[in-house]
Amino acid sequence: MYELTQEHIMLRNMVRDLAQNKVAPRAAEIDEKAEWPWDIADALASADLFGLPFPEQYGGTGTDLLSLVIVVEELAKVCASTALMIGGQGLGSFPIAIAGTEEQKQRWFPKLASGQHLAAFALTEPGAGSDPAHMSTRAVRDGDSYVLNGQKIFITHAGVAHIYTVFATVDPAKGSRGQACFVVEKGTPGFSVGKMESKMGIRASPTGELIFEDCRVPIENLLGKEGDAFKIAMQTLDKSRPAVAAQALGIAQGATDFAARYATERVQFGQPIAQFQGIQFMLADMETKTAAARELVYKAATLVQKGDREASKYSAMCKLFASDVAMEVTTNAVQILGGYGYTKEYPVERMMRDAKITQIYEGTNQIQRLVVARAMLSRFDRLS
Ligand SMILES: Cc1cc2nc3c(=O)[nH]c(=O)nc-3n(C[C@H](O)[C@H](O)[C@H](O)COP(=O)(O)OP(=O)(O)OC[C@H]3O[C@@H](n4cnc5c(N)ncnc54)[C@H](O)[C@@H]3O)c2cc1C
């Protein structure tokens, strides 16, 4: 079971202050303008928060996954886009942590840990979303380099990142065992950022297309060996899904807290609506489900950290559960605010829009259910 140490609690309090003072006042504006907030990125870097996914010897904090999860949760209480800055830094760099050599880590981690550089993870393609085994981006070996051609879509941090971990097929006949993972740096000839998405939620987080046209990547940028990529991608998602779950958890808690306060202030029929049992029951369910999600998210982060054999299942379960809770809770928060909840005057409509993505990215919740069911059933011989 997880346990919060004194360090976790101090970290949570520090980030809570930063979130309230620096992030919350900007959250509605950056959502409205769909603006990447460099000032907030600088504030997170100054607080050393980009260092959370990295060991100390590369300039990181050397802390555990639970610390990262706690930070994402606190930021997401006020702004899910800002929380994704930290989650995305983990997602984009975990392939290097999983498969990179010492030389590769020394090359890329220090600037990522300081927040000077941002990372992105590029798996999804127009024809390969839930089914990345059928990706069509090609990498062809040519002397001491690989030449990449293809397209990735829906990539978080497109344009603002310097380091892209990109998945491509080296041998289509081998399917998922014929893929390789590369680090492509911003500015590499043949690599460009294409269309940027205009989104329902997490609007301050840029999401866009990556284009590779005869993009030559040196062999030193290959992570692991040819054929390792699918495993690297799956291990990365196991490590990163608790952060998506934490984003969902933070959104749910932020919406619950806001709705509870509002209910004590809004008067109808001569009394605060918080005195109506119908509202109290909604609030009680919101708080209960959010608290249950927190237990699962923290437990999953702890199991992933330990490399427990149930880590993959718990990672999928926490993402699945916390994101479904976030969607339900934010919808009910809007309901508690009535017509005001539907307007941009209050943050709960943004929270409801932001919650939706947590059911979709890093594997939809249908895919999470497949992961959980397979992990459950694999121990029965006939179904494995
Ligand atoms: C804002 C945003 C940010 C993103 N960031 C990144 C990123 O940084 N890097 C990256 O690589 N990708 C990223 N993605 C992509 C995201 O992970 C995919 O959108 C997601 O995995 C689903 O793929 P898809 O959109 O192609 O949907 P599809 O795979 O086409 O799925 C469509 C529907 O079919 C269902 N479905 C598919 N297969 C099954 C099945 N076997 N059983 C039951 N139902 C099934 C799905 O659950 C879904 O409901 C991002 C997406 C968005 C919107």
The ligand as an SDF file (V2000), in Angstrom:
LIG
                    3D

 53 58  0  0  0  0  0  0  0  0999 V2000
   -5.6110   16.0360  -26.8820 C   0  0  0  0  0  0  0  0  0  0  0  0
   -4.9250   14.7650  -27.2770 C   0  0  0  0  0  0  0  0  0  0  0  0
   -3.5990   14.5550  -26.9320 C   0  0  0  0  0  0  0  0  0  0  0  0
   -2.9380   13.3990  -27.3350 C   0  0  0  0  0  0  0  0  0  0  0  0
   -1.6110   13.2350  -27.0550 N   0  0  0  0  0  0  0  0  0  0  0  0
   -0.9270   12.2010  -27.6220 C   0  0  0  0  0  0  0  0  0  0  0  0
    0.5000   12.1120  -27.5220 C   0  0  0  0  0  0  0  0  0  0  0  0
    1.1490   12.9540  -26.9020 O   0  0  0  0  0  0  0  0  0  0  0  0
    1.1320   11.0890  -28.1620 N   0  0  0  0  0  0  0  0  0  0  0  0
    0.4560   10.1490  -28.8720 C   0  0  0  0  0  0  0  0  0  0  0  0
    1.0940    9.2600  -29.4370 O   0  0  0  0  0  0  0  0  0  0  0  0
   -0.9050   10.1840  -28.9560 N   0  0  0  0  0  0  0  0  0  0  0  0
   -1.5950   11.1940  -28.3620 C   0  0  0  0  0  0  0  0  0  0  0  0
   -2.9780   11.2640  -28.4790 N   0  0  0  0  0  0  0  0  0  0  0  0
   -3.6760   10.2200  -29.2010 C   0  0  0  0  0  0  0  0  0  0  0  0
   -4.5450    9.3350  -28.3270 C   0  0  0  0  0  0  0  0  0  0  0  0
   -3.7580    8.5080  -27.5160 O   0  0  0  0  0  0  0  0  0  0  0  0
   -5.4970    8.5570  -29.2530 C   0  0  0  0  0  0  0  0  0  0  0  0
   -6.4390    9.4960  -29.7480 O   0  0  0  0  0  0  0  0  0  0  0  0
   -6.1940    7.3920  -28.5570 C   0  0  0  0  0  0  0  0  0  0  0  0
   -5.2730    6.3790  -28.2360 O   0  0  0  0  0  0  0  0  0  0  0  0
   -7.3170    6.7850  -29.4140 C   0  0  0  0  0  0  0  0  0  0  0  0
   -6.9100    6.5830  -30.7310 O   0  0  0  0  0  0  0  0  0  0  0  0
   -7.8720    7.1150  -31.9100 P   0  0  0  0  0  0  0  0  0  0  0  0
   -8.1410    8.5510  -31.6240 O   0  0  0  0  0  0  0  0  0  0  0  0
   -7.2510    6.7740  -33.2130 O   0  0  0  0  0  0  0  0  0  0  0  0
   -9.2340    6.3340  -31.7300 O   0  0  0  0  0  0  0  0  0  0  0  0
   -9.6100    4.8980  -32.3530 P   0  0  0  0  0  0  0  0  0  0  0  0
   -8.5300    3.9260  -32.0720 O   0  0  0  0  0  0  0  0  0  0  0  0
  -10.0310    5.1100  -33.7700 O   0  0  0  0  0  0  0  0  0  0  0  0
  -10.8730    4.5270  -31.4820 O   0  0  0  0  0  0  0  0  0  0  0  0
  -12.1890    4.9810  -31.7860 C   0  0  0  0  0  0  0  0  0  0  0  0
  -13.1550    4.3100  -30.8180 C   0  0  0  0  0  0  0  0  0  0  0  0
  -13.0930    2.8690  -30.9780 O   0  0  0  0  0  0  0  0  0  0  0  0
  -12.8090    2.2590  -29.7410 C   0  0  0  0  0  0  0  0  0  0  0  0
  -12.0130    1.0560  -29.9310 N   0  0  0  0  0  0  0  0  0  0  0  0
  -10.8860    0.9160  -30.6930 C   0  0  0  0  0  0  0  0  0  0  0  0
  -10.4160   -0.3350  -30.5800 N   0  0  0  0  0  0  0  0  0  0  0  0
  -11.2290   -0.9990  -29.7500 C   0  0  0  0  0  0  0  0  0  0  0  0
  -11.2920   -2.3390  -29.2420 C   0  0  0  0  0  0  0  0  0  0  0  0
  -10.3570   -3.2380  -29.5450 N   0  0  0  0  0  0  0  0  0  0  0  0
  -12.3050   -2.6650  -28.4060 N   0  0  0  0  0  0  0  0  0  0  0  0
  -13.2490   -1.7560  -28.0660 C   0  0  0  0  0  0  0  0  0  0  0  0
  -13.2600   -0.4840  -28.5200 N   0  0  0  0  0  0  0  0  0  0  0  0
  -12.2670   -0.1140  -29.3420 C   0  0  0  0  0  0  0  0  0  0  0  0
  -12.0520    3.3120  -28.9430 C   0  0  0  0  0  0  0  0  0  0  0  0
  -12.1210    3.0700  -27.5500 O   0  0  0  0  0  0  0  0  0  0  0  0
  -12.7930    4.5800  -29.3480 C   0  0  0  0  0  0  0  0  0  0  0  0
  -13.9410    4.7290  -28.5830 O   0  0  0  0  0  0  0  0  0  0  0  0
   -3.6560   12.4150  -28.0540 C   0  0  0  0  0  0  0  0  0  0  0  0
   -5.0040   12.6060  -28.3660 C   0  0  0  0  0  0  0  0  0  0  0  0
   -5.6290   13.7700  -28.0180 C   0  0  0  0  0  0  0  0  0  0  0  0
   -7.0620   13.9830  -28.4330 C   0  0  0  0  0  0  0  0  0  0  0  0
  1  2  1  0
  2  3  1  0
  2 52  2  0
  3  4  2  0
  4  5  1  0
  4 50  1  0
  5  6  2  0
  6  7  1  0
  6 13  1  0
  7  8  2  0
  7  9  1  0
  9 10  1  0
 10 11  2  0
 10 12  1  0
 12 13  2  0
 13 14  1  0
 14 15  1  0
 14 50  1  0
 15 16  1  0
 16 17  1  0
 16 18  1  0
 18 19  1  0
 18 20  1  0
 20 21  1  0
 20 22  1  0
 22 23  1  0
 23 24  1  0
 24 25  2  0
 24 26  1  0
 24 27  1  0
 27 28  1  0
 28 29  2  0
 28 30  1  0
 28 31  1  0
 31 32  1  0
 32 33  1  0
 33 34  1  0
 33 48  1  0
 34 35  1  0
 35 36  1  0
 35 46  1  0
 36 37  1  0
 36 45  1  0
 37 38  2  0
 38 39  1  0
 39 40  1  0
 39 45  2  0
 40 41  1  0
 40 42  2  0
 42 43  1  0
 43 44  2  0
 44 45  1  0
 46 47  1  0
 46 48  1  0
 48 49  1  0
 50 51  2  0
 51 52  1  0
 52 53  1  0
M  END
$$$$
